[in-house]
Amino acid sequence: QVQLVESGGGLVQPGGSLRLSCAASGSTFGRYVMHWYRQAPGKERELVATITTDGDSINYADSVKGRFTISRDNAKNTVYLQMNSLKPEDTAIYYCNGVHTSLRSSYWGQGTQVTVSS
């Protein structure tokens, strides 16, 4: 089993930046494909970014392409989401999710609030 803990959220002005972190427990982090999702009030949860186990394949939602960067450090059991040029519509709770490549087991963090407002 894996436990995921997000951090790094907060209040930022439009155009600002934040870096989210998601720290995983356990020794099998490198076997998990990692995702960042977000959910805004009244909206469905949205997939924001995905990174494969060794980082060789990355995908982004069209709404964040060119502004957000997902990365991972398997030695530190951590996945990151660098968010630049933030917009008010990026306001949401951000969740990390890990899916085991063979077992297909899925784990979620508790979420971290990002608010973009002047």
C-alpha positions as a Markdown table, in Angstrom:
| # | Residue | x | y | z |
|---|---|---|---|---|
| 1 | Gln | 0.0 | 0.0 | 0.0 |
| 2 | Val | 1.1 | 3.5 | -0.7 |
| 3 | Gln | 0.3 | 6.7 | 1.1 |
| 4 | Leu | 0.4 | 10.0 | -0.8 |
| 5 | Val | 0.7 | 13.4 | 0.9 |
| 6 | Glu | 0.4 | 16.6 | -1.2 |
| 7 | Ser | 1.9 | 20.0 | -0.2 |
| 8 | Gly | 2.7 | 23.3 | -1.6 |
| 9 | Gly | -0.8 | 24.8 | -2.3 |
| 10 | Gly | -1.8 | 28.2 | -1.3 |
| 11 | Leu | -3.0 | 31.6 | -2.4 |
| 12 | Val | -1.3 | 33.2 | -5.4 |
| 13 | Gln | -2.0 | 36.2 | -7.6 |
| 14 | Pro | -2.8 | 35.7 | -11.3 |
| 15 | Gly | 0.4 | 35.3 | -13.2 |
| 16 | Gly | 2.2 | 33.8 | -10.2 |
| 17 | Ser | 3.7 | 30.4 | -9.7 |
| 18 | Leu | 3.4 | 27.5 | -7.2 |
| 19 | Arg | 5.1 | 24.1 | -7.0 |
| 20 | Leu | 3.1 | 21.2 | -5.6 |
| 21 | Ser | 4.8 | 18.2 | -4.2 |
| 22 | Cys | 3.4 | 14.7 | -3.6 |
| 23 | Ala | 5.4 | 12.5 | -1.3 |
| 24 | Ala | 4.8 | 8.8 | -1.3 |
| 25 | Ser | 5.5 | 6.2 | 1.4 |
| 26 | Gly | 6.8 | 2.7 | 0.6 |
| 27 | Ser | 9.6 | 1.4 | -1.5 |
| 28 | Thr | 7.7 | 0.8 | -4.8 |
| 29 | Phe | 7.1 | 4.3 | -5.9 |
| 30 | Gly | 9.1 | 3.7 | -9.1 |
| 31 | Arg | 6.4 | 1.2 | -10.2 |
| 32 | Tyr | 3.6 | 3.8 | -10.1 |
| 33 | Val | 2.4 | 5.9 | -13.0 |
| 34 | Met | 1.7 | 9.2 | -11.3 |
| 35 | His | -1.1 | 11.7 | -12.1 |
| 36 | Trp | -2.1 | 15.1 | -10.9 |
| 37 | Tyr | -5.9 | 15.9 | -10.9 |
| 38 | Arg | -7.8 | 18.9 | -9.9 |
| 39 | Gln | -11.4 | 19.6 | -8.9 |
| 40 | Ala | -12.9 | 23.0 | -8.8 |
| 41 | Pro | -16.1 | 23.8 | -6.9 |
| 42 | Gly | -19.1 | 22.5 | -8.7 |
| 43 | Lys | -17.0 | 20.7 | -11.4 |
| 44 | Glu | -15.9 | 17.2 | -12.0 |
| 45 | Arg | -12.4 | 16.1 | -11.2 |
| 46 | Glu | -10.1 | 16.8 | -14.1 |
| 47 | Leu | -6.9 | 15.0 | -15.1 |
| 48 | Val | -4.1 | 17.7 | -15.3 |
| 49 | Ala | -0.9 | 15.8 | -16.0 |
| 50 | Thr | 0.6 | 12.3 | -16.1 |
| 51 | Ile | 4.1 | 11.0 | -15.9 |
| 52 | Thr | 5.2 | 7.4 | -16.4 |
| 53 | Thr | 7.4 | 5.4 | -14.0 |
| 54 | Asp | 10.7 | 6.6 | -15.3 |
| 55 | Gly | 9.5 | 9.9 | -16.6 |
| 56 | Asp | 10.0 | 9.1 | -20.3 |
| 57 | Ser | 6.4 | 9.9 | -21.2 |
| 58 | Ile | 4.4 | 12.9 | -20.0 |
| 59 | Asn | 1.0 | 14.3 | -20.9 |
| 60 | Tyr | -0.9 | 17.4 | -20.1 |
| 61 | Ala | -4.4 | 18.7 | -20.3 |
| 62 | Asp | -4.8 | 21.2 | -23.0 |
| 63 | Ser | -5.8 | 23.8 | -20.4 |
| 64 | Val | -2.3 | 23.7 | -18.7 |
| 65 | Lys | 0.1 | 22.9 | -21.6 |
| 66 | Gly | 3.0 | 25.3 | -21.7 |
| 67 | Arg | 2.3 | 26.5 | -18.2 |
| 68 | Phe | 2.5 | 23.4 | -15.9 |
| 69 | Thr | 5.4 | 20.9 | -15.7 |
| 70 | Ile | 5.1 | 17.5 | -14.0 |
| 71 | Ser | 8.3 | 15.8 | -12.9 |
| 72 | Arg | 9.3 | 13.0 | -10.4 |
| 73 | Asp | 12.3 | 12.0 | -8.3 |
| 74 | Asn | 12.1 | 8.3 | -7.7 |
| 75 | Ala | 15.0 | 8.5 | -5.2 |
| 76 | Lys | 12.9 | 10.8 | -3.1 |
| 77 | Asn | 9.6 | 9.1 | -3.7 |
| 78 | Thr | 8.1 | 12.4 | -4.9 |
| 79 | Val | 6.2 | 13.8 | -7.8 |
| 80 | Tyr | 6.0 | 17.5 | -8.5 |
| 81 | Leu | 3.8 | 19.9 | -10.4 |
| 82 | Gln | 5.4 | 23.2 | -11.3 |
| 83 | Met | 2.6 | 25.7 | -12.1 |
| 84 | Asn | 3.5 | 29.0 | -13.8 |
| 85 | Ser | 1.4 | 31.8 | -15.3 |
| 86 | Leu | -1.5 | 30.8 | -13.0 |
| 87 | Lys | -5.0 | 31.9 | -13.9 |
| 88 | Pro | -8.1 | 32.3 | -11.7 |
| 89 | Glu | -9.5 | 29.3 | -13.5 |
| 90 | Asp | -6.7 | 27.1 | -12.1 |
| 91 | Thr | -8.3 | 27.5 | -8.7 |
| 92 | Ala | -9.1 | 24.0 | -7.4 |
| 93 | Ile | -8.1 | 21.3 | -5.0 |
| 94 | Tyr | -5.2 | 19.4 | -6.5 |
| 95 | Tyr | -4.8 | 15.7 | -5.9 |
| 96 | Cys | -2.0 | 13.3 | -6.8 |
| 97 | Asn | -2.9 | 9.8 | -7.8 |
| 98 | Gly | -0.6 | 6.8 | -8.2 |
| 99 | Val | -1.5 | 3.7 | -10.3 |
| 100 | His | 0.6 | 0.5 | -10.1 |
| 101 | Thr | 1.8 | -0.5 | -13.5 |
| 102 | Ser | 0.9 | -4.2 | -13.1 |
| 103 | Leu | -1.4 | -4.5 | -10.1 |
| 104 | Arg | -3.5 | -1.5 | -11.3 |
| 105 | Ser | -4.1 | -0.6 | -7.7 |
| 106 | Ser | -4.8 | 3.1 | -7.3 |
| 107 | Tyr | -4.1 | 5.5 | -4.4 |
| 108 | Trp | -5.0 | 9.1 | -3.8 |
| 109 | Gly | -3.7 | 11.9 | -1.7 |
| 110 | Gln | -5.8 | 14.1 | 0.5 |
| 111 | Gly | -5.5 | 17.1 | -1.8 |
| 112 | Thr | -4.1 | 20.6 | -1.5 |
| 113 | Gln | -6.0 | 23.8 | -2.2 |
| 114 | Val | -4.7 | 26.2 | -4.9 |
| 115 | Thr | -6.4 | 29.6 | -5.1 |
| 116 | Val | -5.5 | 32.1 | -7.8 |
| 117 | Ser | -6.9 | 35.5 | -7.0 |
| 118 | Ser | -5.9 | 39.1 | -6.8 |
